[in-house]
Amino acid sequence: MPEGSSVDAVGAWERYATQTRPRRSMNAAGARTWFNWTQHADHGPNETVLGAVRGRAVLELGSGSGANLAHLATLGAHCIGVDLAPSRENAARQKWGYLSNLDFRTADAVEFLDASSGSFDVVYSVFGATWFCDPGKLFHIVHKRLARGSVFAFSHAARGAVSTDRATVTAKALMRWDHPGGWWAQRLVEAGFGSVTHGIIPAPTPGTPGTLLVRAVAT
């Protein structure tokens, strides 16, 4: 089902929000904003997966507390984040509202994209909408809203290795699209994307879940 197709979905994300802890004010490198694709702190690739972002229109699907998107805004991107839980928009605005090139909305990812009239240079999701929305609907509309040559990237826990709070809370109310990278690559190609890459980012500690990262380019 699409993210937000029922009241249960909104409730599930709100319950998840109450169980999350705010991101640390500073990471191990001493930075006050940073980008993290994985469920592990100070681990994995950074925003360079998305290419250059300065001056570009960036959309995050499932923006949560807004920390990743705020980092892109500090790098000069023009950013919008959408999340299904109203409390997430409120928290993100309170934390990052001083950034003039950053906005947050409460919306279903598919419905927001469907209603949008403009285009984006980058669309991404970190353990967000791509894990919970029907890719048959989401990918085609993301492709429609991306400028040619623009990047679409997303991450979620590796298949069969889910142990995050988000998965525990939301799985009771939502269908999770839990597939290997090759499956996602095929869906992206069918939606009009090219240059698709995917791989597992190993966890920093053996025996803990890795992260699937997928990247594609609109053709």
C-alpha positions as CSV (number, residue, x, y, z in Angstrom):
1,M,0.0,0.0,0.0
2,P,1.2,3.6,-0.5
3,E,2.7,5.3,2.5
4,G,-0.2,7.0,4.2
5,S,-3.1,5.1,2.6
6,S,-4.8,4.7,6.0
7,V,-5.1,6.3,9.3
8,D,-3.2,3.3,10.7
9,A,-0.2,4.4,8.7
10,V,-0.2,7.9,10.2
11,G,-0.6,6.4,13.6
12,A,2.3,3.9,13.0
13,W,4.7,6.7,12.0
14,E,3.6,8.9,14.9
15,R,4.3,6.0,17.3
16,Y,7.7,5.6,15.7
17,A,8.4,9.3,16.2
18,T,7.7,9.1,19.9
19,Q,10.4,6.3,20.2
20,T,13.2,8.1,18.3
21,R,16.0,10.0,20.0
22,P,17.2,13.3,18.5
23,R,20.4,13.1,16.5
24,R,23.5,14.0,18.4
25,S,24.4,17.7,18.3
26,M,27.9,16.7,16.9
27,N,29.2,13.6,15.2
28,A,32.5,11.9,15.8
29,A,34.3,14.2,13.3
30,G,33.1,17.2,15.2
31,A,30.5,18.3,12.5
32,R,27.2,19.8,13.6
33,T,25.4,18.7,10.4
34,W,26.1,15.5,8.4
35,F,24.5,13.0,6.0
36,N,24.1,9.3,7.0
37,W,22.6,6.6,4.7
38,T,22.8,3.8,7.3
39,Q,21.2,2.9,10.6
40,H,24.7,3.0,12.2
41,A,26.3,6.2,13.6
42,D,29.3,7.7,11.9
43,H,29.3,5.0,9.2
44,G,29.0,4.6,5.5
45,P,29.1,7.0,2.5
46,N,28.0,10.7,2.8
47,E,26.0,13.0,0.6
48,T,28.5,12.7,-2.4
49,V,26.3,9.7,-3.5
50,L,23.9,12.4,-4.7
51,G,26.4,14.3,-6.7
52,A,26.8,18.1,-6.5
53,V,23.9,19.7,-4.6
54,R,24.7,23.4,-4.4
55,G,22.0,25.4,-6.1
56,R,19.9,22.2,-6.9
57,A,16.3,21.4,-6.0
58,V,16.4,18.5,-3.5
59,L,13.4,16.4,-2.2
60,E,13.6,13.9,0.6
61,L,10.8,11.4,0.9
62,G,10.3,10.5,4.6
63,S,12.4,13.4,6.0
64,G,11.8,12.6,9.7
65,S,13.6,15.0,12.0
66,G,15.2,16.7,8.9
67,A,18.8,16.2,9.9
68,N,20.0,14.8,6.6
69,L,18.1,17.4,4.6
70,A,19.4,20.2,6.8
71,H,22.9,19.2,6.0
72,L,22.2,19.5,2.3
73,A,20.7,22.9,2.9
74,T,24.0,24.0,4.6
75,L,25.8,23.0,1.4
76,G,23.6,25.3,-0.7
77,A,20.8,23.0,-1.9
78,H,17.2,24.2,-2.1
79,C,15.4,21.5,0.0
80,I,11.9,20.2,0.7
81,G,11.2,17.3,3.0
82,V,7.9,15.4,3.2
83,D,6.9,13.1,6.0
84,L,3.5,11.4,6.8
85,A,3.7,12.2,10.5
86,P,2.6,15.7,11.4
87,S,4.8,15.7,14.5
88,R,7.9,15.2,12.3
89,E,7.2,18.3,10.4
90,N,6.8,20.3,13.6
91,A,10.0,18.9,15.1
92,A,12.0,19.5,12.0
93,R,10.8,23.1,11.7
94,Q,11.7,23.8,15.3
95,K,15.2,22.4,14.8
96,W,16.0,23.7,11.4
97,G,13.6,26.6,10.8
98,Y,16.5,29.1,10.7
99,L,17.6,27.7,7.3
100,S,15.8,29.8,4.6
101,N,16.5,27.3,1.9
102,L,14.7,24.4,3.7
103,D,11.0,23.5,4.0
104,F,9.1,20.7,5.5
105,R,5.6,19.4,4.6
106,T,3.3,16.8,6.0
107,A,2.2,14.6,3.1
108,D,2.0,11.2,1.6
109,A,5.0,10.8,-0.7
110,V,3.1,9.7,-3.8
111,E,0.3,12.3,-3.3
112,F,2.9,15.1,-2.9
113,L,4.7,14.2,-6.0
114,D,1.5,13.8,-8.0
115,A,0.4,17.3,-6.9
116,S,3.7,18.9,-7.7
117,S,4.0,21.0,-10.8
118,G,7.8,21.6,-10.8
119,S,10.8,19.3,-11.1
120,F,13.6,18.3,-8.8
121,D,17.3,17.7,-9.4
122,V,17.7,15.1,-6.6
123,V,15.2,12.9,-4.9
124,Y,16.3,10.5,-2.1
125,S,15.0,8.5,0.8
126,V,16.8,7.1,3.9
127,F,14.8,4.3,5.5
128,G,11.7,6.2,4.3
129,A,9.0,6.1,1.6
130,T,10.7,3.9,-0.9
131,W,10.6,1.1,1.7
132,F,6.9,1.5,2.3
133,C,5.4,2.7,-1.0
134,D,4.4,0.6,-4.0
135,P,7.4,1.1,-6.4
136,G,5.0,0.6,-9.3
137,K,3.4,3.9,-8.4
138,L,6.3,5.8,-6.7
139,F,9.1,5.2,-9.2
140,H,7.2,6.4,-12.2
141,I,6.1,9.6,-10.6
142,V,9.6,10.2,-9.2
143,H,10.9,9.8,-12.7
144,K,8.3,12.3,-14.0
145,R,9.4,14.9,-11.5
146,L,13.1,14.5,-12.0
147,A,15.0,16.5,-14.6
148,R,16.9,14.4,-17.2
149,G,20.2,13.2,-15.7
150,S,19.1,13.8,-12.1
151,V,19.7,11.4,-9.3
152,F,17.3,9.2,-7.3
153,A,18.8,7.3,-4.4
154,F,17.5,5.4,-1.4
155,S,18.6,3.1,1.4
156,H,17.0,0.7,3.8
157,A,18.1,-2.3,5.9
158,A,19.4,-5.2,4.0
159,R,16.9,-7.9,3.2
160,G,16.4,-10.4,6.1
161,A,18.5,-8.2,8.4
162,V,15.8,-5.9,9.8
163,S,16.2,-5.0,13.5
164,T,15.6,-1.3,13.6
165,D,12.9,0.4,15.8
166,R,11.4,1.8,12.6
167,A,10.8,-1.6,11.2
168,T,9.4,-3.0,14.4
169,V,6.9,-0.2,14.8
170,T,5.7,0.2,11.2
171,A,5.6,-3.5,10.2
172,K,2.5,-4.0,12.2
173,A,0.5,-1.4,10.2
174,L,2.3,-1.2,6.8
175,M,3.5,-3.4,4.0
176,R,7.3,-3.2,3.7
177,W,8.8,-3.6,0.3
178,D,11.8,-5.7,1.4
179,H,13.7,-6.8,-1.6
180,P,17.3,-7.3,-2.8
181,G,19.1,-4.8,-4.9
182,G,18.6,-6.6,-8.2
183,W,14.8,-6.5,-7.7
184,W,14.9,-2.7,-7.1
185,A,17.1,-2.2,-10.1
186,Q,14.6,-4.0,-12.4
187,R,11.8,-1.8,-11.1
188,L,13.8,1.3,-11.7
189,V,14.7,0.4,-15.2
190,E,11.0,-0.3,-15.9
191,A,10.2,3.2,-14.6
192,G,12.7,4.8,-17.0
193,F,15.8,5.1,-15.0
194,G,19.3,4.2,-16.1
195,S,22.8,3.8,-14.6
196,V,21.4,1.9,-11.7
197,T,23.8,0.7,-9.0
198,H,23.2,-1.1,-5.8
199,G,25.1,-2.7,-3.0
200,I,25.2,-3.6,0.6
201,I,27.0,-1.4,3.0
202,P,28.4,-3.8,5.7
203,A,27.6,-2.9,9.3
204,P,30.6,-1.6,11.3
205,T,30.1,-4.5,13.8
206,P,29.9,-8.1,12.6
207,G,26.5,-9.7,13.2
208,T,24.5,-6.5,12.9
209,P,22.4,-5.4,10.0
210,G,23.9,-4.0,6.9
211,T,22.3,-1.4,4.6
212,L,21.1,-1.6,1.0
213,L,22.0,1.5,-1.0
214,V,20.5,2.0,-4.5
215,R,21.2,4.8,-6.9
216,A,19.7,5.6,-10.3
217,V,19.8,8.4,-12.9
218,A,16.7,9.7,-14.7
219,T,17.0,9.2,-18.5
